[in-house]
Amino acid sequence: MSRPILIVGAGLSGAVMAERIANDLDRPVTVIDKRNHIGGNCWSEIDSETGIECHKYGSHIFHTSNREVWEYISRFTEWNTYQHRVWTSYQGRIYSMPINLQTINSYYGLNLTPEEAKAFIQAEAAKENITEPRNLEEKAISLIGRPLYEAFIRGYTLKQWEKDPRELDPSIITRLPVRYNYNNRYFNDTWEGIPLHGYAKMFERMLSHPNITVQLNTDWFDIRDSISPDTLVIYTGPIDQFFDYRFGRLEWRTVDFTIERHNCADYQGASVINSADPETPYTRIHEFKHYHPEREDTGKTVIYREYSRFAGEGDEPYYPVSTEINKNIYNKYKILEYENDNIIFSGRLWLYRYLDMDVSIKENIIKIRLLKNKLYEK
């Protein structure tokens, strides 16, 4: 007799694992989520006043260079041809981001060639003589020099993390490349786009198999004591909450949004514009209509201003705060994973790690392959 399977969380990790169990293993599986919708933070929905599809929890752009991942997720959606480009506002001017040749020349008022720009930035970085960066600030300065760091990184980082950049791990800044050409694509992956009919439709298709039962508005922590001990649980929630905060709470950043609707065809001319000025309280503005240029323009638009803060009890966790204190707390929780034979753990909230969508898909496909034997009675 096969074991009942319960997946906690209907976000990307939970949806991939449910789909693989239902389709590949032909097993029944129940997925629960405390929210009133599937899809986790990737969820999108139509704004009733403007007809524009909005990413409820901030912009999500799918991109990957992994063919297996692309072919897998493309079973559930068609894609448009959107390519992500981000701009940054600093002291009343707009610059391309990540930092590239346009950013460098515009900021310094120069007209450097790629080789000249590379030599110029290397000379700026060398002024600080940082050979072994110990934190985010030193890492950034070692890559781009102090002037560009002070303009585009420091203020944004202070707002995003509410910590001095010297307290943050240097690995955070390595996700932002520096280019010495005019390539202003944010990502360089082989495949990129937005689901043609939205993320909501994509998740609905992923979870539409008759072997899958979805229960929304259901919190694991309200029902866990009633779960049969022979149930195999796949948990994709926060690691510290699962263990009742035994070693303390891990720090997360969450975001708040203010929504504005405007009777104009275009508010800012781009899907995302960051704000690098520290005195501006929000970190960026999302204008979601730009994600679907193939759709009919209604002549209206909607924007989300994004504000970052520390997550409190009941807030949605977005970004783990990479400090030594948090790493030490996480490692204590991680050891307890091996004491729970009937539970499989997965997802960014469990790993306390930022995951691009394609990485999450790949890791969960692999996890199901490796754990097939655990889905059956021994």
Beta strands, then each sheet from edge to edge (+ up, - down):
strand 1: 5-8
strand 2: 29-32
strand 3: 44-46
strand 4: 53-55
strand 5: 62-64
strand 6: 86-90
strand 7: 93-97
strand 8: 191-193
strand 9: 212-215
strand 10: 232-235
strand 11: 252-262
strand 12: 272-275
strand 13: 284-287
strand 14: 301-310
strand 15: 319-320
strand 16: 343-345
sheet 1: 9+ 2+ 1+ 10+ 16+
sheet 2: 3+ 4-
sheet 3: 5+ 8-
sheet 4: 7+ 6- 12- 13+ 14- 11+ 15-
end
